[in-house]
Amino acid sequence: MTSVGAQRSRRLAPLLGALAMFGPFSIDTMFPAFPAIAAQLQASPLAMQQTLSVYMIAYALMSLLHGPLSDSLGRRKVILGGVAVFAVASVGCAMSTSIGELLAYRVIQGFSAGSGMIVGRAIIRDCFEGPAAQKLMSTVSMIFGVAPAIAPIVGGWVIAYARWPMIFWLLAAFAGVLWIACVFTLPETHPPERRLPLSLGSMAKGYRHILSDRAFFPLVCAGTFGFNALFVYISSAPAFVLNLLELNEQQFAWLFIPAIGGLMFGSFLSGRTAGRLSADATVRLGYSIMLGASVINISAALLLPKPMVPWSVLPLGLHAMGIGIAFPTLTLQLLDRFPSHRGGVSSLQAFCSLVISAALAGAISPLVSDSAFKLAATAAAITVCGFIAWRRFRYMERSQSVMASVTS
């Protein structure tokens, strides 16, 4: 990387990392406030779970538009608009007086929260190639990883000293500061001459092109399932921390710090290995760690007399390290297959990931969050599915190489 490229990377990394924080901050900060919100708004446990599910569904649906809009209008406009809407929606959440009102504003939050993460990935690939892109993607992943670690801690301390609406006032303030930072420092990386026509027909044609690639779904599943093995714990955080580990609202850090610490360390290792290990070796290393962590996690659930810290959370940190190693490479491989539709492919990747995450949060998590073994077994099964998807992609790659050599 040239000195100019290194300077640009250092300038973009914290901004893109902060933009990617909206999603986890919107999810994790309110976990410790679930009891307080339910009591004040007279909401059932199912209704409280839906504050997560409706957010994830809205996030997933809108993610189909963020990328194509940025391919047509430019990256900067889409990000600025998304951050502004998120700030307004957060104010609405803070001022809600009923569970229905809160759910409505959570939907608007979900519509806007994905712009930074989805368009940010396209910006990275607009500006950098090869090892330089992997290093920046890994750096952004490290910064992004701070959010899930500190969000529930912030939420817990807010609940200790203030009422739950303060959580959403803080989210609104964060969005406002970041919007100002984007106005003055975020460059436009997708010039007019490279933009695509803005129409439903153009979007549909782009998505058909992406979906026609047989490697798309195996690559998406390889990245999505690896992360969602950890997300099953994140979406079950209130039950896991408060009921199974028998901790209080200020102790969510016992779950999130090991998990996100592992994710950040894995992202650091991914950046360090850029240009030294092949993409195949990097992903293989990541999945080897995730599968090993799954075995340890199931063993701990079976052998411990009851879930306890630190033994019940350390395997999650190891698993997260594997995610951090593999995910940046999987994302770049996906973006590199569609150089003229980077926004669109980033959107489809996010959509697929979020649909699975929403299903986990709304359907699977309530069924398994009452047992440490059920959680560990579910996470292990999801990890195996991701590994199978990765092997499928590698098989397709090798078959295409053989066919190309025979043809030539």
C-alpha positions as CSV (number, residue, x, y, z in Angstrom):
1,M,0.0,0.0,0.0
2,T,1.4,3.4,-0.9
3,S,1.8,6.2,1.7
4,V,-1.2,8.0,0.2
5,G,-3.2,4.8,0.3
6,A,-2.2,4.1,3.9
7,Q,-3.2,7.6,4.9
8,R,-6.6,7.2,3.2
9,S,-7.1,3.9,4.9
10,R,-6.3,5.3,8.4
11,R,-8.8,8.1,7.7
12,L,-11.6,5.9,6.5
13,A,-11.2,3.0,9.0
14,P,-12.6,4.8,12.1
15,L,-15.4,6.5,10.1
16,L,-16.6,3.3,8.4
17,G,-16.2,1.4,11.7
18,A,-18.4,3.9,13.5
19,L,-21.0,3.8,10.6
20,A,-21.1,0.0,11.0
21,M,-21.9,0.3,14.7
22,F,-25.5,1.4,14.3
23,G,-26.7,-2.2,13.9
24,P,-25.2,-3.7,17.1
25,F,-25.8,-0.6,19.1
26,S,-29.5,-0.6,18.2
27,I,-29.8,-4.2,19.3
28,D,-27.5,-4.7,22.2
29,T,-27.8,-1.4,24.1
30,M,-31.5,-2.1,25.0
31,F,-31.0,-5.7,26.3
32,P,-30.5,-4.7,29.9
33,A,-33.5,-2.4,29.7
34,F,-36.0,-5.1,28.7
35,P,-37.5,-5.5,32.2
36,A,-37.8,-1.7,32.7
37,I,-39.4,-1.2,29.3
38,A,-41.8,-4.1,29.7
39,A,-42.9,-2.8,33.1
40,Q,-43.5,0.8,32.0
41,L,-45.1,0.0,28.7
42,Q,-47.0,-3.1,30.1
43,A,-45.5,-5.3,27.4
44,S,-45.3,-9.1,27.4
45,P,-42.0,-11.0,27.0
46,L,-43.2,-11.9,23.5
47,A,-43.8,-8.2,22.6
48,M,-40.3,-7.3,24.0
49,Q,-38.8,-10.0,21.8
50,Q,-40.5,-8.4,18.8
51,T,-38.6,-5.1,19.4
52,L,-35.7,-7.1,18.1
53,S,-37.5,-9.1,15.4
54,V,-39.2,-6.2,13.7
55,Y,-36.0,-4.2,13.7
56,M,-34.2,-7.1,12.1
57,I,-36.9,-7.7,9.5
58,A,-37.0,-4.0,8.5
59,Y,-33.2,-3.9,8.4
60,A,-33.2,-6.9,6.1
61,L,-35.8,-5.6,3.7
62,M,-34.2,-2.1,3.4
63,S,-30.8,-3.7,2.9
64,L,-32.0,-4.8,-0.5
65,L,-32.1,-1.1,-1.5
66,H,-29.2,0.5,0.3
67,G,-26.6,-1.0,-2.0
68,P,-28.3,-0.5,-5.4
69,L,-29.2,3.1,-4.3
70,S,-25.5,3.8,-3.7
71,D,-24.6,2.2,-7.0
72,S,-27.0,4.7,-8.7
73,L,-26.9,7.9,-6.5
74,G,-23.4,7.6,-5.0
75,R,-22.2,6.2,-1.6
76,R,-22.1,9.5,0.3
77,K,-25.8,10.5,-0.3
78,V,-27.2,7.2,0.9
79,I,-25.1,7.2,4.0
80,L,-26.0,10.7,5.0
81,G,-29.7,10.0,4.5
82,G,-29.6,6.8,6.5
83,V,-27.8,8.4,9.4
84,A,-30.2,11.3,9.5
85,V,-33.3,9.0,9.5
86,F,-31.7,6.8,12.2
87,A,-31.3,9.9,14.5
88,V,-34.9,10.9,14.1
89,A,-36.1,7.3,14.7
90,S,-34.1,7.1,17.9
91,V,-35.7,10.2,19.2
92,G,-39.1,8.6,18.4
93,C,-38.1,5.5,20.4
94,A,-37.1,7.7,23.4
95,M,-40.5,9.4,23.4
96,S,-42.6,6.3,22.9
97,T,-45.5,5.9,25.4
98,S,-46.7,2.5,24.2
99,I,-45.2,-0.8,23.0
100,G,-46.9,-0.3,19.6
101,E,-45.3,3.1,19.2
102,L,-41.9,1.7,20.2
103,L,-42.2,-1.1,17.7
104,A,-43.1,1.4,14.9
105,Y,-40.0,3.5,15.6
106,R,-37.9,0.4,15.8
107,V,-39.0,-0.5,12.3
108,I,-37.8,3.0,11.1
109,Q,-34.5,2.4,12.9
110,G,-34.2,-0.9,11.1
111,F,-34.9,0.7,7.7
112,S,-32.0,3.2,8.2
113,A,-29.4,1.4,10.3
114,G,-27.9,-0.7,7.6
115,S,-26.8,2.1,5.3
116,G,-23.4,2.6,7.0
117,M,-22.4,-1.1,7.1
118,I,-23.7,-2.1,3.6
119,V,-22.4,0.9,1.7
120,G,-19.3,1.0,3.8
121,R,-18.2,-2.4,2.5
122,A,-18.6,-1.1,-1.1
123,I,-16.5,2.0,-0.3
124,I,-13.7,-0.2,0.9
125,R,-13.7,-2.2,-2.4
126,D,-14.0,1.1,-4.4
127,C,-10.8,2.4,-2.9
128,F,-8.6,-0.7,-2.4
129,E,-7.6,-4.0,-3.8
130,G,-6.0,-7.2,-2.7
131,P,-4.2,-7.3,0.7
132,A,-4.9,-3.5,1.2
133,A,-8.6,-4.2,1.0
134,Q,-8.4,-7.1,3.4
135,K,-6.4,-5.1,5.9
136,L,-8.9,-2.2,5.9
137,M,-11.9,-4.6,6.0
138,S,-10.3,-6.3,9.0
139,T,-9.6,-2.9,10.7
140,V,-13.2,-1.9,10.2
141,S,-14.3,-5.2,11.7
142,M,-12.2,-4.6,14.7
143,I,-13.7,-1.2,15.3
144,F,-17.2,-2.5,14.6
145,G,-16.5,-5.2,17.2
146,V,-16.3,-2.7,19.9
147,A,-20.0,-1.9,19.6
148,P,-21.5,-5.2,20.8
149,A,-19.0,-5.3,23.6
150,I,-19.7,-1.9,25.1
151,A,-23.4,-1.5,24.0
152,P,-25.0,-3.7,26.7
153,I,-22.5,-2.4,29.3
154,V,-23.6,1.2,28.4
155,G,-27.3,0.1,28.5
156,G,-26.8,-1.5,31.9
157,W,-25.2,1.6,33.4
158,V,-27.8,3.8,31.9
159,I,-30.5,1.7,33.5
160,A,-28.7,1.9,36.8
161,Y,-28.6,5.8,36.8
162,A,-31.4,6.9,34.5
163,R,-34.7,5.8,32.8
164,W,-34.7,3.6,29.7
165,P,-35.4,6.4,27.2
166,M,-31.9,7.8,27.8
167,I,-30.6,4.8,25.9
168,F,-32.3,6.1,22.7
169,W,-31.4,9.7,23.4
170,L,-27.7,8.5,23.4
171,L,-28.3,6.7,20.1
172,A,-29.7,9.9,18.6
173,A,-26.8,11.9,19.8
174,F,-24.3,9.3,18.4
175,A,-26.0,9.5,15.0
176,G,-26.0,13.3,15.1
177,V,-22.3,13.5,15.8
178,L,-21.5,10.9,13.1
179,W,-23.7,12.7,10.5
180,I,-21.6,15.8,11.1
181,A,-18.4,13.8,10.7
182,C,-19.6,12.3,7.5
183,V,-20.5,15.7,6.1
184,F,-17.0,17.0,6.5
185,T,-14.8,13.9,6.0
186,L,-16.6,11.1,4.0
187,P,-15.5,11.2,0.4
188,E,-17.6,10.1,-2.6
189,T,-15.9,7.0,-3.9
190,H,-18.4,6.1,-6.7
191,P,-18.1,8.7,-9.4
192,P,-21.0,9.5,-11.8
193,E,-19.5,7.8,-14.8
194,R,-19.5,4.5,-12.9
195,R,-23.1,4.7,-11.6
196,L,-26.0,2.5,-12.8
197,P,-29.4,3.7,-13.8
198,L,-31.9,4.2,-10.9
199,S,-34.9,2.1,-11.7
200,L,-36.6,-1.0,-10.4
201,G,-35.8,-2.7,-13.7
202,S,-32.1,-1.9,-13.3
203,M,-32.1,-3.2,-9.7
204,A,-33.9,-6.4,-10.7
205,K,-31.5,-7.0,-13.6
206,G,-28.5,-6.5,-11.2
207,Y,-30.0,-8.9,-8.7
208,R,-30.7,-11.5,-11.4
209,H,-27.1,-11.2,-12.5
210,I,-25.8,-11.7,-9.0
211,L,-28.2,-14.6,-8.1
212,S,-27.4,-16.3,-11.4
213,D,-23.9,-16.9,-10.1
214,R,-24.0,-20.4,-8.5
215,A,-21.2,-19.5,-6.1
216,F,-23.2,-16.6,-4.5
217,F,-25.2,-18.6,-2.0
218,P,-22.4,-20.9,-0.8
219,L,-20.2,-17.9,-0.2
220,V,-23.0,-16.0,1.6
221,C,-23.9,-19.0,3.7
222,A,-20.2,-19.6,4.6
223,G,-20.0,-16.1,6.1
224,T,-23.5,-15.8,7.5
225,F,-23.7,-19.1,9.3
226,G,-20.3,-18.6,10.9
227,F,-21.5,-15.3,12.5
228,N,-25.0,-16.5,13.3
229,A,-23.6,-19.3,15.4
230,L,-22.5,-16.5,17.7
231,F,-25.7,-14.5,17.1
232,V,-27.8,-17.2,18.6
233,Y,-26.2,-16.2,21.9
234,I,-26.5,-12.5,21.3
235,S,-30.2,-12.8,20.5
236,S,-30.6,-14.9,23.7
237,A,-28.5,-12.6,25.8
238,P,-31.2,-11.6,28.4
239,A,-32.1,-15.2,29.1
240,F,-28.5,-16.4,28.9
241,V,-27.1,-13.7,31.2
242,L,-29.9,-13.1,33.6
243,N,-31.4,-16.6,33.9
244,L,-28.8,-19.2,33.0
245,L,-25.7,-17.4,34.3
246,E,-27.7,-15.8,37.1
247,L,-26.0,-12.4,36.7
248,N,-27.6,-8.9,36.9
249,E,-28.3,-6.1,34.4
250,Q,-24.8,-4.6,34.9
251,Q,-23.0,-7.9,34.1
252,F,-23.8,-8.4,30.4
253,A,-20.1,-7.8,29.8
254,W,-19.5,-11.4,30.9
255,L,-21.1,-12.5,27.6
256,F,-20.1,-9.7,25.3
257,I,-16.5,-8.9,26.2
258,P,-15.1,-12.4,25.5
259,A,-17.2,-12.8,22.4
260,I,-16.4,-9.4,20.9
261,G,-12.8,-9.5,22.2
262,G,-12.4,-12.7,20.2
263,L,-13.9,-11.1,17.1
264,M,-11.6,-8.1,17.3
265,F,-8.5,-10.3,17.9
266,G,-9.5,-12.5,14.9
267,S,-10.0,-9.4,12.7
268,F,-6.5,-8.2,13.8
269,L,-5.0,-11.6,12.8
270,S,-6.9,-11.5,9.5
271,G,-5.3,-8.1,8.7
272,R,-1.8,-9.4,9.8
273,T,-2.1,-12.4,7.5
274,A,-3.2,-10.4,4.4
275,G,-0.9,-11.2,1.6
276,R,0.8,-14.0,3.6
277,L,-1.9,-16.6,3.6
278,S,-4.1,-17.4,0.6
279,A,-7.9,-16.8,0.9
280,D,-8.5,-20.5,1.1
281,A,-6.0,-20.9,4.0
282,T,-7.4,-17.9,5.9
283,V,-11.0,-19.2,5.8
284,R,-9.9,-22.8,6.6
285,L,-8.0,-21.5,9.6
286,G,-11.1,-19.5,10.7
287,Y,-13.5,-22.5,10.4
288,S,-11.0,-24.8,12.1
289,I,-11.1,-22.5,15.2
290,M,-14.9,-22.2,15.0
291,L,-15.4,-26.0,14.8
292,G,-13.0,-26.6,17.7
293,A,-14.8,-24.0,19.8
294,S,-18.1,-25.7,19.1
295,V,-16.8,-28.9,20.5
296,I,-15.4,-27.2,23.6
297,N,-18.7,-25.3,24.1
298,I,-20.8,-28.5,24.0
299,S,-18.4,-30.2,26.3
300,A,-18.7,-27.4,28.8
301,A,-22.5,-27.4,28.7
302,L,-22.5,-31.2,29.4
303,L,-19.8,-31.3,32.0
304,L,-20.5,-28.2,34.1
305,P,-23.0,-28.7,36.9
306,K,-24.6,-25.4,35.7
307,P,-23.7,-22.6,33.4
308,M,-21.1,-20.4,35.1
309,V,-18.5,-17.7,34.3
310,P,-15.9,-17.8,32.8
311,W,-16.2,-21.4,31.5
312,S,-19.5,-21.0,29.8
313,V,-18.4,-17.9,27.9
314,L,-14.7,-18.6,27.0
315,P,-15.6,-20.9,24.0
316,L,-17.7,-18.1,22.6
317,G,-14.6,-15.9,22.5
318,L,-12.7,-18.6,20.7
319,H,-15.5,-19.0,18.2
320,A,-15.6,-15.3,17.6
321,M,-11.9,-15.3,16.9
322,G,-12.5,-17.7,14.1
323,I,-15.3,-15.5,12.7
324,G,-12.9,-12.5,12.7
325,I,-10.3,-14.4,10.8
326,A,-12.6,-15.8,8.1
327,F,-15.3,-13.1,7.6
328,P,-13.3,-10.3,5.9
329,T,-11.9,-12.7,3.3
330,L,-15.3,-14.2,2.6
331,T,-16.8,-10.7,2.1
332,L,-14.1,-9.6,-0.2
333,Q,-14.3,-12.8,-2.3
334,L,-18.0,-12.1,-2.7
335,L,-17.5,-8.4,-3.7
336,D,-14.8,-9.3,-6.2
337,R,-17.2,-11.5,-8.1
338,F,-19.3,-8.5,-9.1
339,P,-17.1,-5.4,-9.6
340,S,-19.9,-3.4,-11.3
341,H,-22.5,-4.3,-8.6
342,R,-20.6,-4.0,-5.3
343,G,-23.4,-2.1,-3.6
344,G,-26.0,-4.6,-4.8
345,V,-24.0,-7.7,-3.7
346,S,-23.3,-6.1,-0.4
347,S,-27.1,-5.5,0.0
348,L,-27.9,-9.1,-0.9
349,Q,-25.3,-10.4,1.5
350,A,-26.7,-8.3,4.3
351,F,-30.3,-9.3,3.4
352,C,-29.6,-13.1,3.6
353,S,-27.6,-12.7,6.8
354,L,-30.4,-10.6,8.4
355,V,-33.2,-12.9,7.4
356,I,-31.4,-15.8,9.1
357,S,-30.6,-13.6,12.1
358,A,-34.3,-12.5,12.4
359,A,-35.4,-16.1,12.2
360,L,-33.0,-17.0,15.0
361,A,-34.1,-14.1,17.2
362,G,-37.8,-14.6,16.6
363,A,-38.2,-18.3,16.3
364,I,-35.1,-20.4,17.3
365,S,-33.8,-18.3,20.2
366,P,-37.0,-18.6,22.4
367,L,-36.9,-22.4,21.9
368,V,-33.3,-22.9,23.0
369,S,-32.5,-20.0,25.4
370,D,-33.6,-22.0,28.5
371,S,-30.7,-24.4,28.3
372,A,-27.0,-24.1,27.9
373,F,-26.8,-27.4,26.0
374,K,-29.5,-26.4,23.6
375,L,-27.7,-23.1,22.9
376,A,-24.3,-24.9,22.4
377,A,-25.8,-27.6,20.2
378,T,-27.7,-25.1,18.0
379,A,-24.6,-22.9,17.6
380,A,-22.5,-26.0,16.6
381,A,-25.1,-27.1,14.0
382,I,-25.1,-23.6,12.5
383,T,-21.3,-23.7,12.3
384,V,-21.3,-27.1,10.6
385,C,-23.7,-25.7,8.0
386,G,-21.4,-22.8,7.3
387,F,-18.4,-25.1,6.9
388,I,-20.3,-27.3,4.5
389,A,-21.2,-24.2,2.4
390,W,-17.6,-23.2,2.3
391,R,-16.5,-26.6,1.1
392,R,-19.2,-26.4,-1.5
393,F,-17.8,-23.1,-2.8
394,R,-14.3,-24.6,-2.9
395,Y,-15.5,-27.6,-4.9
396,M,-17.3,-25.3,-7.4
397,E,-14.1,-23.2,-7.7
398,R,-11.9,-26.3,-8.4
399,S,-14.5,-27.6,-10.9
400,Q,-14.5,-24.3,-12.8
401,S,-10.7,-24.2,-12.9
402,V,-10.5,-27.8,-14.3
403,M,-13.1,-26.9,-17.0
404,A,-11.2,-23.7,-17.9
405,S,-7.9,-25.6,-18.3
406,V,-9.6,-28.3,-20.4
407,T,-11.2,-25.7,-22.6
408,S,-8.0,-23.8,-23.1
